Amino acid sequence: MSRVMQGALLWGGAYLGLALLPMVVVLVRAPAEARGVGVEFGALLGLLALTVMALQALVSGRHRWFGEALGFDNLLQFHRRMGVIALLLVVAHPAVMLASRPAWLDYLDPRDDTLRALTLMGLLAATLLLVVTSLWRQACQLSYEHWRALHGLLAVAVVGGGLAHALMVGHYTAGAAGVLLALLIGLALLLVVETRLLRPWQVVETQPVRGDATTLVLAPLGRHRLEFAPGQFAWFTLGDTPYRLQQHPFSLASSAARPERIAFTAKRLGDFTATLPEVPVGTRAFLEGPFGAFLPDARNPSGAVLIAGGIGITPMMSILRTFADRGERLPLWLIYANPTWEEATFREELETLAEQLALEVIHVLDEPPDGWQGERGKVDRDLLERRLPADDGRRDYFICGPDPLMDAAEGGLIELGVEPTRLNSDRFDMV
């Protein structure tokens, strides 16, 4: 069983236990008053909806102690699906209760109690807006930064309002059950706050590198360190506060064996990355992380295959630099695709690393220079079969780069008999 599957079973069981815990407690301590099966079922649906919404904050909190085991992409997909389930539970909660006792429709009449009615309708509308803007952010024409702020505000409003509603009704939440529910929600929110702890860093060096890219080297302001595994990434914010809307995920390019200084390398591809060459030394930065399960096993005697395209070389550099610093000798193959030879970032360092490690570097160029003796064209099945040793059923594969390259590499490897569970793809499409 793979590491990711083991982590999924462990944390999935823990998630299910936490989600059902308040329901178990209230059923054990159920009030003597009987309100009918439909009403009680609807009430329990509401309690489950509130718990799931609170746990959404936990799942999205970028906590490395389970993010490393599961992979941030997997957590993101789980978060999205549970958001839809939470919406269905929120809708089912009043629908079942009102179907059982139609007289309770008066609770939604603003002429009877305006504040109560508007609060209940507002909670439903906020939950619907939360899910719709998350699933169809681009269709709603929301930038990532504005969506992120809206998402956080709506989530706090829904969870806080839902808790207040449950405590005010008090049928199941009086006494110990209410305290437990409040503690569970408080714990989820506290863990989110924990990822925003003020542990500032500062830019100590800015380096232009081949391929129209820039490396920022950061050192901590204080005694903290960023302990990470090679191949992981972190969320990166430049400026005097960690609470800015603009936040970006970048792979760590530096060696995990030297956590006292960390480095990010980014190619000039957008508005933010275009400003990196002008970032002054001394600029403050804030990090959240590390995250990701893009982690080769140095104990695997079959080694690993690394396939990178363009600036997708950055997590591979962290892996190779770390292995070189630690003296690892597992067999490694790096297939590195670029449009031209001049755009092959870190190509000189890769030559040095190939001498330090049991590493074979295979450059692939779209437009090779005159006299080029290496591979040309695209990374496809034929190239993989020609340049890589036959798969032995144990070797792991790590792929990072533009989507067309990743799709072609994944498809080619699967055609060659590599099990999909041994393919590790690093796709930054969450923003």
Summary of the structure (lengths in Angstrom):
residues: 431
radius of gyration: 25.6
end to end distance: 30.7
largest distance: 87.2
contacts: 1364
relative contact order: 0.09
helix: 51%
strand: 17%
